[in-house]
Amino acid sequence: MSASNQLLWSLIGLLLTISGTFVEVYVTSSPWNWSHDGIQTLSLGVTYQIGAVLLVGCLGGRNAGALSQIAYLVLGLTWFPICPRRWD
């Protein structure tokens, strides 16, 4: 893979990781419980950052995935506000 493709995938990975920070993962309750309790959503306690890292690692290659996460860490270490604030 050329350097420009890796750089593009790294940028895509960085943007997906930042946007995945703000979206929490939910699952629904089991279908056989829907008649008793209705359809309920349950939080898994993680965000879509994990999915973004895996997607870029699979499609863009391991170097692009690693470079996007290094860039995300550098943004965090320079106090760039990319983390959502929890008010609970």
C-alpha positions as CSV (number, residue, x, y, z in Angstrom):
1,M,0.0,0.0,0.0
2,S,1.3,3.4,-0.9
3,A,2.2,6.1,1.6
4,S,-0.7,8.3,0.4
5,N,-3.2,5.6,0.9
6,Q,-1.9,4.9,4.4
7,L,-2.1,8.6,5.3
8,L,-5.7,8.8,4.0
9,W,-6.7,5.7,6.0
10,S,-5.0,7.1,9.0
11,L,-7.0,10.4,8.7
12,I,-10.2,8.4,8.2
13,G,-9.3,6.4,11.3
14,L,-8.6,9.5,13.3
15,L,-11.9,11.0,12.3
16,L,-13.9,7.8,13.0
17,T,-12.2,7.5,16.4
18,I,-13.0,11.0,17.4
19,S,-16.7,10.7,16.2
20,G,-16.9,7.3,17.9
21,T,-16.1,8.9,21.2
22,F,-19.5,10.4,21.3
23,V,-21.6,7.3,20.4
24,E,-22.2,4.6,23.1
25,V,-23.0,1.0,22.1
26,Y,-26.4,-0.4,23.0
27,V,-28.0,-3.8,22.5
28,T,-31.6,-4.8,22.8
29,S,-33.1,-7.3,25.2
30,S,-33.7,-10.9,24.1
31,P,-36.7,-11.3,21.7
32,W,-38.4,-13.9,24.0
33,N,-38.6,-11.2,26.7
34,W,-40.3,-8.6,24.6
35,S,-43.8,-9.8,25.4
36,H,-43.1,-9.5,29.1
37,D,-41.0,-6.4,29.4
38,G,-41.2,-4.7,26.0
39,I,-38.1,-3.9,24.0
40,Q,-35.4,-2.6,26.3
41,T,-32.0,-1.3,25.4
42,L,-29.0,-2.1,27.5
43,S,-25.7,-0.1,27.5
44,L,-22.5,-2.1,27.0
45,G,-20.5,0.6,28.6
46,V,-18.2,1.1,25.6
47,T,-18.1,3.5,22.6
48,Y,-17.7,2.9,18.9
49,Q,-14.0,3.8,19.1
50,I,-13.2,0.1,19.2
51,G,-15.2,-0.5,16.0
52,A,-13.4,2.4,14.3
53,V,-10.0,1.0,15.2
54,L,-10.9,-2.5,14.0
55,L,-12.4,-1.2,10.8
56,V,-9.4,0.9,9.9
57,G,-7.0,-1.8,10.8
58,C,-8.8,-4.3,8.6
59,L,-9.4,-2.0,5.6
60,G,-6.4,0.3,5.8
61,G,-3.8,-2.0,7.2
62,R,-2.1,-2.3,10.6
63,N,0.2,0.7,9.9
64,A,-2.7,3.0,9.2
65,G,-4.6,1.8,12.2
66,A,-1.6,2.3,14.5
67,L,-0.9,5.7,13.0
68,S,-4.5,6.9,13.5
69,Q,-4.4,5.9,17.2
70,I,-1.0,7.5,17.7
71,A,-2.4,10.7,16.3
72,Y,-5.4,10.4,18.6
73,L,-3.1,10.0,21.6
74,V,-1.1,13.0,20.5
75,L,-4.2,15.1,20.3
76,G,-5.2,14.0,23.8
77,L,-1.8,14.7,25.2
78,T,-1.8,18.2,23.8
79,W,-5.0,18.9,25.7
80,F,-7.1,19.2,22.6
81,P,-10.7,18.7,23.9
82,I,-11.8,15.5,22.1
83,C,-13.3,13.7,25.1
84,P,-17.0,14.1,25.9
85,R,-17.8,15.3,29.4
86,R,-20.0,13.1,31.5
87,W,-22.6,14.9,33.6
88,D,-23.9,11.9,35.6
